[in-house]
Protein backbone atom coordinates (compact mmCIF):
# COMPACT_ATOMS: atom_id res chain seq x y z
CA UNK A 1 0.00 0.00 0.00
CA UNK A 2 2.19 2.78 -1.32
CA UNK A 3 -0.45 5.38 -0.54
CA UNK A 4 0.86 5.61 3.04
CA UNK A 5 4.45 6.23 1.95
CA UNK A 6 5.64 9.65 3.07
CA UNK A 7 2.28 10.47 4.66
CA UNK A 8 1.91 12.21 7.99
CA UNK A 9 -0.05 10.18 10.57
CA UNK A 10 -1.10 10.35 14.20
CA UNK A 11 -2.07 7.23 16.17
CA UNK A 12 -3.55 7.54 19.66
CA UNK A 13 -3.43 4.74 22.23
CA UNK A 14 -0.25 3.58 20.51
CA UNK A 15 1.62 1.98 23.42
CA UNK A 16 0.05 -1.45 23.04
CA UNK A 17 -2.57 -3.55 21.28
CA UNK A 18 -4.09 -2.37 18.01
CA UNK A 19 -2.50 1.07 18.30
CA UNK A 20 1.01 -0.36 18.58
CA UNK A 21 0.39 -2.61 15.59
CA UNK A 22 -0.97 0.30 13.55
CA UNK A 23 2.19 2.31 14.24
CA UNK A 24 4.33 -0.63 13.15
CA UNK A 25 2.29 -1.29 9.99
CA UNK A 26 2.26 2.39 8.96
CA UNK A 27 6.00 2.82 9.56
CA UNK A 28 6.77 -0.28 7.49
CA UNK A 29 4.78 1.32 4.68
CA UNK A 30 6.96 4.41 4.81
CA UNK A 31 4.69 6.72 6.79
CA UNK A 32 5.81 9.39 9.24
CA UNK A 33 3.98 8.44 12.43
CA UNK A 34 3.47 10.32 15.67
CA UNK A 35 2.61 7.63 18.21
CA UNK A 36 0.79 8.94 21.29
CA UNK A 37 -0.33 7.50 24.61
CA UNK A 38 -0.63 8.43 28.30
CA UNK A 39 1.66 5.54 29.24
CA UNK A 40 4.93 7.15 28.17
CA UNK A 41 7.21 4.39 29.45
CA UNK A 42 5.46 1.67 27.46
CA UNK A 43 4.99 4.05 24.50
CA UNK A 44 8.70 4.80 24.13
CA UNK A 45 9.54 1.12 24.50
CA UNK A 46 7.05 0.19 21.77
CA UNK A 47 8.07 3.01 19.43
CA UNK A 48 11.76 2.20 19.74
CA UNK A 49 11.09 -1.37 18.61
CA UNK A 50 9.68 -0.22 15.27
CA UNK A 51 11.93 -0.24 12.21
CA UNK A 52 10.47 2.23 9.70
CA UNK A 53 10.85 1.67 5.98
CA UNK A 54 11.53 5.17 4.68
CA UNK A 55 9.34 6.81 7.31
CA UNK A 56 9.84 7.57 10.97
CA UNK A 57 8.16 7.10 14.34
CA UNK A 58 8.02 9.80 17.01
CA UNK A 59 6.63 9.04 20.46
CA UNK A 60 4.69 11.72 22.28
CA UNK A 61 2.68 11.74 25.48
CA UNK A 62 -0.99 12.57 25.02
CA UNK A 63 -4.09 12.35 27.16
CA UNK A 64 -6.86 12.40 24.54
CA UNK A 65 -9.31 13.86 27.07
CA UNK A 66 -7.19 17.04 27.10
CA UNK A 67 -8.39 19.09 24.11
CA UNK A 68 -5.62 21.68 24.31
CA UNK A 69 -2.92 19.01 24.51
CA UNK A 70 -4.45 17.26 21.51
CA UNK A 71 -4.42 20.52 19.56
CA UNK A 72 -0.75 21.03 20.41
CA UNK A 73 0.14 17.59 19.01
CA UNK A 74 -1.68 18.26 15.73
CA UNK A 75 -0.24 21.78 15.43
CA UNK A 76 3.25 20.38 15.97
CA UNK A 77 2.77 17.71 13.29
CA UNK A 78 1.55 20.31 10.80
CA UNK A 79 4.42 22.67 11.65
CA UNK A 80 6.98 19.91 11.00
CA UNK A 81 5.36 18.02 8.13
CA UNK A 82 3.22 20.70 6.52
CA UNK A 83 -0.01 18.71 6.81
CA UNK A 84 -1.83 15.88 8.58
CA UNK A 85 -2.83 13.12 6.19
CA UNK A 86 -4.24 10.50 8.56
CA UNK A 87 -5.37 10.36 12.16
CA UNK A 88 -6.21 7.07 13.84
CA UNK A 89 -8.34 7.78 16.92
CA UNK A 90 -7.65 4.49 18.63
CA UNK A 91 -7.24 5.27 22.36
CA UNK A 92 -9.83 3.48 24.44
CA UNK A 93 -10.51 1.82 27.78
CA UNK A 94 -13.08 -0.66 29.05
CA UNK A 95 -14.71 -1.15 32.44
CA UNK A 96 -16.24 -4.57 33.03
CA UNK A 97 -19.33 -4.98 35.18
CA UNK A 98 -23.10 -4.74 35.11
CA UNK A 99 -24.81 -1.38 35.39
CA UNK A 100 -26.14 -2.18 38.88
CA UNK A 101 -22.56 -2.43 40.19
CA UNK A 102 -21.04 0.65 38.55
CA UNK A 103 -20.51 4.22 39.68
CA UNK A 104 -21.02 7.39 37.66
CA UNK A 105 -17.28 8.14 37.98
CA UNK A 106 -16.49 4.91 36.13
CA UNK A 107 -18.93 5.83 33.38
CA UNK A 108 -17.47 9.31 33.04
CA UNK A 109 -13.94 7.96 32.68
CA UNK A 110 -14.90 5.56 29.90
CA UNK A 111 -16.93 8.17 28.02
CA UNK A 112 -14.23 10.81 28.41
CA UNK A 113 -11.57 8.61 26.83
CA UNK A 114 -13.56 6.57 24.31
CA UNK A 115 -16.01 9.18 23.06
CA UNK A 116 -14.78 12.64 24.01
CA UNK A 117 -11.23 11.67 23.04
CA UNK A 118 -12.46 10.71 19.56
CA UNK A 119 -14.50 13.92 19.36
CA UNK A 120 -11.38 15.93 20.17
CA UNK A 121 -9.27 14.16 17.57
CA UNK A 122 -11.97 14.27 14.89
CA UNK A 123 -12.83 17.93 15.41
CA UNK A 124 -9.23 19.13 15.40
CA UNK A 125 -8.12 16.92 12.52
CA UNK A 126 -11.20 17.75 10.44
CA UNK A 127 -10.61 21.49 10.63
CA UNK A 128 -6.95 21.06 9.71
CA UNK A 129 -7.80 18.73 6.82
CA UNK A 130 -10.31 21.21 5.46
CA UNK A 131 -7.62 23.92 5.53
CA UNK A 132 -5.15 21.74 3.65
CA UNK A 133 -7.69 20.39 1.17
CA UNK A 134 -8.03 16.76 2.26
CA UNK A 135 -7.17 13.97 4.65
CA UNK A 136 -8.55 10.82 6.25
CA UNK A 137 -9.99 10.41 9.76
CA UNK A 138 -10.06 6.82 11.07
CA UNK A 139 -12.05 6.26 14.24
CA UNK A 140 -11.71 2.92 16.03
CA UNK A 141 -15.14 1.84 17.20
CA UNK A 142 -15.92 -1.84 17.81
CA UNK A 143 -18.36 -4.59 17.00
CA UNK A 144 -19.81 -3.30 20.28
CA UNK A 145 -20.51 -0.06 18.45
CA UNK A 146 -22.77 -1.95 16.04
CA UNK A 147 -24.56 -4.41 18.30
CA UNK A 148 -25.24 -4.44 22.08
CA UNK A 149 -23.30 -6.50 24.60
CA UNK A 150 -23.84 -6.93 28.36
CA UNK A 151 -21.24 -6.33 31.08
CA UNK A 152 -19.46 -3.57 29.12
CA UNK A 153 -22.34 -1.12 28.83
CA UNK A 154 -20.31 2.09 29.15
CA UNK A 155 -17.93 0.81 26.46
CA UNK A 156 -20.88 -0.10 24.21
CA UNK A 157 -22.40 3.34 24.72
CA UNK A 158 -19.13 5.07 23.85
CA UNK A 159 -18.57 2.96 20.74
CA UNK A 160 -22.13 3.51 19.47
CA UNK A 161 -21.36 7.21 19.87
CA UNK A 162 -18.18 6.85 17.82
CA UNK A 163 -20.22 5.21 15.05
CA UNK A 164 -22.75 8.04 15.01
CA UNK A 165 -20.01 10.66 14.97
CA UNK A 166 -18.08 8.91 12.20
CA UNK A 167 -21.05 8.30 9.91
CA UNK A 168 -22.36 11.84 10.31
CA UNK A 169 -18.89 13.26 9.67
CA UNK A 170 -18.57 11.04 6.59
CA UNK A 171 -21.67 12.77 5.18
CA UNK A 172 -20.39 16.26 5.97
CA UNK A 173 -16.83 15.66 4.82
CA UNK A 174 -17.31 13.55 1.68
CA UNK A 175 -17.83 16.44 -0.73
CA UNK A 176 -15.21 18.59 1.00
CA UNK A 177 -12.38 16.15 0.42
CA UNK A 178 -12.13 14.60 3.89
CA UNK A 179 -12.60 10.84 4.14
CA UNK A 180 -13.89 9.18 7.31
CA UNK A 181 -13.75 5.51 8.29
CA UNK A 182 -15.19 3.77 11.34
CA UNK A 183 -13.39 0.55 12.29
CA UNK A 184 -15.30 -2.20 14.09
CA UNK A 185 -12.99 -4.95 15.34
CA UNK A 186 -14.42 -8.16 16.69
CA UNK A 187 -12.42 -10.26 19.15
CA UNK A 188 -8.77 -9.17 19.03
CA UNK A 189 -6.20 -11.11 21.06
CA UNK A 190 -5.03 -8.46 23.49
CA UNK A 191 -4.86 -8.60 27.32
CA UNK A 192 -7.44 -5.82 27.72
CA UNK A 193 -9.82 -7.91 29.86
CA UNK A 194 -6.93 -9.20 31.96
CA UNK A 195 -5.89 -5.70 33.01
CA UNK A 196 -9.05 -3.58 32.83
CA UNK A 197 -11.01 -2.61 35.98
CA UNK A 198 -13.75 -5.07 36.84
CA UNK A 199 -16.50 -4.96 39.46
CA UNK A 200 -19.10 -7.52 40.51
CA UNK A 201 -17.38 -10.32 38.58
CA UNK A 202 -14.70 -12.83 39.34
CA UNK A 203 -11.99 -12.12 36.75
CA UNK A 204 -10.93 -15.72 36.20
CA UNK A 205 -14.51 -16.87 35.73
CA UNK A 206 -15.15 -13.98 33.35
CA UNK A 207 -12.07 -14.81 31.27
CA UNK A 208 -13.14 -18.45 31.20
CA UNK A 209 -16.59 -17.48 29.91
CA UNK A 210 -14.96 -15.23 27.32
CA UNK A 211 -12.53 -17.88 26.12
CA UNK A 212 -15.14 -19.46 23.86
CA UNK A 213 -14.79 -16.42 21.58
CA UNK A 214 -11.01 -16.69 21.30
CA UNK A 215 -11.29 -19.17 18.46
CA UNK A 216 -12.79 -16.36 16.36
CA UNK A 217 -10.12 -13.82 17.30
CA UNK A 218 -7.10 -12.49 15.43
CA UNK A 219 -3.86 -10.84 16.48
CA UNK A 220 -3.44 -7.05 16.71
CA UNK A 221 -1.02 -7.22 13.76
CA UNK A 222 -3.61 -8.88 11.54
CA UNK A 223 -6.18 -6.38 12.76
CA UNK A 224 -3.91 -3.47 11.80
CA UNK A 225 -3.42 -4.95 8.34
CA UNK A 226 -7.18 -5.27 7.88
CA UNK A 227 -7.68 -1.68 9.03
CA UNK A 228 -5.13 -0.30 6.57
CA UNK A 229 -6.61 -2.41 3.77
CA UNK A 230 -10.02 -0.88 4.48
CA UNK A 231 -8.62 2.64 4.77
CA UNK A 232 -6.73 2.22 1.49
CA UNK A 233 -10.03 1.28 -0.16
CA UNK A 234 -11.71 4.28 1.50
CA UNK A 235 -14.36 2.16 3.20
CA UNK A 236 -16.78 4.04 5.46
CA UNK A 237 -17.27 1.08 7.82
CA UNK A 238 -14.54 -1.50 8.34
CA UNK A 239 -15.66 -4.60 10.28
CA UNK A 240 -12.66 -6.69 11.30
CA UNK A 241 -12.89 -10.50 11.75
CA UNK A 242 -15.32 -12.86 10.08
CA UNK A 243 -17.42 -13.18 13.25
CA UNK A 244 -17.78 -9.39 13.48
CA UNK A 245 -19.17 -9.31 9.94
CA UNK A 246 -21.61 -12.15 10.72
CA UNK A 247 -22.86 -10.51 13.92
CA UNK A 248 -23.21 -7.14 12.18
CA UNK A 249 -25.24 -8.80 9.43
CA UNK A 250 -27.47 -10.56 11.98
CA UNK A 251 -27.96 -7.31 13.88
CA UNK A 252 -29.07 -5.50 10.75
CA UNK A 253 -31.34 -8.35 9.66
CA UNK A 254 -33.06 -8.85 13.02
CA UNK A 255 -31.88 -6.76 16.00
CA UNK A 256 -34.32 -8.43 18.41
CA UNK A 257 -33.22 -11.91 17.38
CA UNK A 258 -29.57 -11.03 18.03
CA UNK A 259 -30.40 -9.40 21.37
CA UNK A 260 -32.21 -12.55 22.50
CA UNK A 261 -29.36 -14.73 21.27
CA UNK A 262 -26.89 -12.65 23.27
CA UNK A 263 -29.18 -12.66 26.33
CA UNK A 264 -29.35 -16.47 26.31
CA UNK A 265 -25.58 -16.76 26.12
CA UNK A 266 -25.19 -14.18 28.90
CA UNK A 267 -27.67 -16.08 31.08
CA UNK A 268 -25.52 -19.24 30.87
CA UNK A 269 -22.53 -17.71 32.61
CA UNK A 270 -23.79 -14.65 34.49
CA UNK A 271 -24.54 -16.27 37.85
CA UNK A 272 -21.31 -18.25 37.85
CA UNK A 273 -19.21 -15.17 37.10
CA UNK A 274 -21.01 -13.02 39.69
CA UNK A 275 -21.29 -15.72 42.32
CA UNK A 276 -17.60 -15.84 43.17
CA UNK A 277 -17.53 -12.11 43.89
CA UNK A 278 -20.83 -11.61 45.73
CA UNK A 279 -20.41 -9.62 48.91
CA UNK A 280 -17.14 -8.05 47.73
CA UNK A 281 -18.51 -4.90 46.12
CA UNK A 282 -17.49 -1.50 47.49
CA UNK A 283 -20.11 -0.01 49.81
CA UNK A 284 -21.03 2.80 47.39
CA UNK A 285 -21.66 0.29 44.58
CA UNK A 286 -23.93 -2.23 46.34
C-alpha positions as CSV (number, residue, x, y, z in Angstrom):
1,X,0.0,0.0,0.0
2,X,2.2,2.8,-1.3
3,X,-0.5,5.4,-0.5
4,X,0.9,5.6,3.0
5,X,4.5,6.2,2.0
6,X,5.6,9.6,3.1
7,X,2.3,10.5,4.7
8,X,1.9,12.2,8.0
9,X,0.0,10.2,10.6
10,X,-1.1,10.3,14.2
11,X,-2.1,7.2,16.2
12,X,-3.5,7.5,19.7
13,X,-3.4,4.7,22.2
14,X,-0.2,3.6,20.5
15,X,1.6,2.0,23.4
16,X,0.0,-1.4,23.0
17,X,-2.6,-3.6,21.3
18,X,-4.1,-2.4,18.0
19,X,-2.5,1.1,18.3
20,X,1.0,-0.4,18.6
21,X,0.4,-2.6,15.6
22,X,-1.0,0.3,13.5
23,X,2.2,2.3,14.2
24,X,4.3,-0.6,13.1
25,X,2.3,-1.3,10.0
26,X,2.3,2.4,9.0
27,X,6.0,2.8,9.6
28,X,6.8,-0.3,7.5
29,X,4.8,1.3,4.7
30,X,7.0,4.4,4.8
31,X,4.7,6.7,6.8
32,X,5.8,9.4,9.2
33,X,4.0,8.4,12.4
34,X,3.5,10.3,15.7
35,X,2.6,7.6,18.2
36,X,0.8,8.9,21.3
37,X,-0.3,7.5,24.6
38,X,-0.6,8.4,28.3
39,X,1.7,5.5,29.2
40,X,4.9,7.1,28.2
41,X,7.2,4.4,29.5
42,X,5.5,1.7,27.5
43,X,5.0,4.0,24.5
44,X,8.7,4.8,24.1
45,X,9.5,1.1,24.5
46,X,7.0,0.2,21.8
47,X,8.1,3.0,19.4
48,X,11.8,2.2,19.7
49,X,11.1,-1.4,18.6
50,X,9.7,-0.2,15.3
51,X,11.9,-0.2,12.2
52,X,10.5,2.2,9.7
53,X,10.9,1.7,6.0
54,X,11.5,5.2,4.7
55,X,9.3,6.8,7.3
56,X,9.8,7.6,11.0
57,X,8.2,7.1,14.3
58,X,8.0,9.8,17.0
59,X,6.6,9.0,20.5
60,X,4.7,11.7,22.3
61,X,2.7,11.7,25.5
62,X,-1.0,12.6,25.0
63,X,-4.1,12.3,27.2
64,X,-6.9,12.4,24.5
65,X,-9.3,13.9,27.1
66,X,-7.2,17.0,27.1
67,X,-8.4,19.1,24.1
68,X,-5.6,21.7,24.3
69,X,-2.9,19.0,24.5
70,X,-4.5,17.3,21.5
71,X,-4.4,20.5,19.6
72,X,-0.8,21.0,20.4
73,X,0.1,17.6,19.0
74,X,-1.7,18.3,15.7
75,X,-0.2,21.8,15.4
76,X,3.2,20.4,16.0
77,X,2.8,17.7,13.3
78,X,1.5,20.3,10.8
79,X,4.4,22.7,11.6
80,X,7.0,19.9,11.0
81,X,5.4,18.0,8.1
82,X,3.2,20.7,6.5
83,X,0.0,18.7,6.8
84,X,-1.8,15.9,8.6
85,X,-2.8,13.1,6.2
86,X,-4.2,10.5,8.6
87,X,-5.4,10.4,12.2
88,X,-6.2,7.1,13.8
89,X,-8.3,7.8,16.9
90,X,-7.6,4.5,18.6
91,X,-7.2,5.3,22.4
92,X,-9.8,3.5,24.4
93,X,-10.5,1.8,27.8
94,X,-13.1,-0.7,29.1
95,X,-14.7,-1.2,32.4
96,X,-16.2,-4.6,33.0
97,X,-19.3,-5.0,35.2
98,X,-23.1,-4.7,35.1
99,X,-24.8,-1.4,35.4
100,X,-26.1,-2.2,38.9
101,X,-22.6,-2.4,40.2
102,X,-21.0,0.7,38.5
103,X,-20.5,4.2,39.7
104,X,-21.0,7.4,37.7
105,X,-17.3,8.1,38.0
106,X,-16.5,4.9,36.1
107,X,-18.9,5.8,33.4
108,X,-17.5,9.3,33.0
109,X,-13.9,8.0,32.7
110,X,-14.9,5.6,29.9
111,X,-16.9,8.2,28.0
112,X,-14.2,10.8,28.4
113,X,-11.6,8.6,26.8
114,X,-13.6,6.6,24.3
115,X,-16.0,9.2,23.1
116,X,-14.8,12.6,24.0
117,X,-11.2,11.7,23.0
118,X,-12.5,10.7,19.6
119,X,-14.5,13.9,19.4
120,X,-11.4,15.9,20.2
121,X,-9.3,14.2,17.6
122,X,-12.0,14.3,14.9
123,X,-12.8,17.9,15.4
124,X,-9.2,19.1,15.4
125,X,-8.1,16.9,12.5
126,X,-11.2,17.8,10.4
127,X,-10.6,21.5,10.6
128,X,-7.0,21.1,9.7
129,X,-7.8,18.7,6.8
130,X,-10.3,21.2,5.5
131,X,-7.6,23.9,5.5
132,X,-5.1,21.7,3.7
133,X,-7.7,20.4,1.2
134,X,-8.0,16.8,2.3
135,X,-7.2,14.0,4.6
136,X,-8.6,10.8,6.3
137,X,-10.0,10.4,9.8
138,X,-10.1,6.8,11.1
139,X,-12.1,6.3,14.2
140,X,-11.7,2.9,16.0
141,X,-15.1,1.8,17.2
142,X,-15.9,-1.8,17.8
143,X,-18.4,-4.6,17.0
144,X,-19.8,-3.3,20.3
145,X,-20.5,-0.1,18.4
146,X,-22.8,-2.0,16.0
147,X,-24.6,-4.4,18.3
148,X,-25.2,-4.4,22.1
149,X,-23.3,-6.5,24.6
150,X,-23.8,-6.9,28.4
151,X,-21.2,-6.3,31.1
152,X,-19.5,-3.6,29.1
153,X,-22.3,-1.1,28.8
154,X,-20.3,2.1,29.1
155,X,-17.9,0.8,26.5
156,X,-20.9,-0.1,24.2
157,X,-22.4,3.3,24.7
158,X,-19.1,5.1,23.9
159,X,-18.6,3.0,20.7
160,X,-22.1,3.5,19.5
161,X,-21.4,7.2,19.9
162,X,-18.2,6.8,17.8
163,X,-20.2,5.2,15.1
164,X,-22.7,8.0,15.0
165,X,-20.0,10.7,15.0
166,X,-18.1,8.9,12.2
167,X,-21.1,8.3,9.9
168,X,-22.4,11.8,10.3
169,X,-18.9,13.3,9.7
170,X,-18.6,11.0,6.6
171,X,-21.7,12.8,5.2
172,X,-20.4,16.3,6.0
173,X,-16.8,15.7,4.8
174,X,-17.3,13.6,1.7
175,X,-17.8,16.4,-0.7
176,X,-15.2,18.6,1.0
177,X,-12.4,16.1,0.4
178,X,-12.1,14.6,3.9
179,X,-12.6,10.8,4.1
180,X,-13.9,9.2,7.3
181,X,-13.7,5.5,8.3
182,X,-15.2,3.8,11.3
183,X,-13.4,0.6,12.3
184,X,-15.3,-2.2,14.1
185,X,-13.0,-5.0,15.3
186,X,-14.4,-8.2,16.7
187,X,-12.4,-10.3,19.1
188,X,-8.8,-9.2,19.0
189,X,-6.2,-11.1,21.1
190,X,-5.0,-8.5,23.5
191,X,-4.9,-8.6,27.3
192,X,-7.4,-5.8,27.7
193,X,-9.8,-7.9,29.9
194,X,-6.9,-9.2,32.0
195,X,-5.9,-5.7,33.0
196,X,-9.1,-3.6,32.8
197,X,-11.0,-2.6,36.0
198,X,-13.8,-5.1,36.8
199,X,-16.5,-5.0,39.5
200,X,-19.1,-7.5,40.5
201,X,-17.4,-10.3,38.6
202,X,-14.7,-12.8,39.3
203,X,-12.0,-12.1,36.8
204,X,-10.9,-15.7,36.2
205,X,-14.5,-16.9,35.7
206,X,-15.1,-14.0,33.4
207,X,-12.1,-14.8,31.3
208,X,-13.1,-18.5,31.2
209,X,-16.6,-17.5,29.9
210,X,-15.0,-15.2,27.3
211,X,-12.5,-17.9,26.1
212,X,-15.1,-19.5,23.9
213,X,-14.8,-16.4,21.6
214,X,-11.0,-16.7,21.3
215,X,-11.3,-19.2,18.5
216,X,-12.8,-16.4,16.4
217,X,-10.1,-13.8,17.3
218,X,-7.1,-12.5,15.4
219,X,-3.9,-10.8,16.5
220,X,-3.4,-7.1,16.7
221,X,-1.0,-7.2,13.8
222,X,-3.6,-8.9,11.5
223,X,-6.2,-6.4,12.8
224,X,-3.9,-3.5,11.8
225,X,-3.4,-4.9,8.3
226,X,-7.2,-5.3,7.9
227,X,-7.7,-1.7,9.0
228,X,-5.1,-0.3,6.6
229,X,-6.6,-2.4,3.8
230,X,-10.0,-0.9,4.5
231,X,-8.6,2.6,4.8
232,X,-6.7,2.2,1.5
233,X,-10.0,1.3,-0.2
234,X,-11.7,4.3,1.5
235,X,-14.4,2.2,3.2
236,X,-16.8,4.0,5.5
237,X,-17.3,1.1,7.8
238,X,-14.5,-1.5,8.3
239,X,-15.7,-4.6,10.3
240,X,-12.7,-6.7,11.3
241,X,-12.9,-10.5,11.7
242,X,-15.3,-12.9,10.1
243,X,-17.4,-13.2,13.2
244,X,-17.8,-9.4,13.5
245,X,-19.2,-9.3,9.9
246,X,-21.6,-12.1,10.7
247,X,-22.9,-10.5,13.9
248,X,-23.2,-7.1,12.2
249,X,-25.2,-8.8,9.4
250,X,-27.5,-10.6,12.0
251,X,-28.0,-7.3,13.9
252,X,-29.1,-5.5,10.8
253,X,-31.3,-8.4,9.7
254,X,-33.1,-8.8,13.0
255,X,-31.9,-6.8,16.0
256,X,-34.3,-8.4,18.4
257,X,-33.2,-11.9,17.4
258,X,-29.6,-11.0,18.0
259,X,-30.4,-9.4,21.4
260,X,-32.2,-12.5,22.5
261,X,-29.4,-14.7,21.3
262,X,-26.9,-12.7,23.3
263,X,-29.2,-12.7,26.3
264,X,-29.4,-16.5,26.3
265,X,-25.6,-16.8,26.1
266,X,-25.2,-14.2,28.9
267,X,-27.7,-16.1,31.1
268,X,-25.5,-19.2,30.9
269,X,-22.5,-17.7,32.6
270,X,-23.8,-14.6,34.5
271,X,-24.5,-16.3,37.9
272,X,-21.3,-18.2,37.9
273,X,-19.2,-15.2,37.1
274,X,-21.0,-13.0,39.7
275,X,-21.3,-15.7,42.3
276,X,-17.6,-15.8,43.2
277,X,-17.5,-12.1,43.9
278,X,-20.8,-11.6,45.7
279,X,-20.4,-9.6,48.9
280,X,-17.1,-8.1,47.7
281,X,-18.5,-4.9,46.1
282,X,-17.5,-1.5,47.5
283,X,-20.1,0.0,49.8
284,X,-21.0,2.8,47.4
285,X,-21.7,0.3,44.6
286,X,-23.9,-2.2,46.3
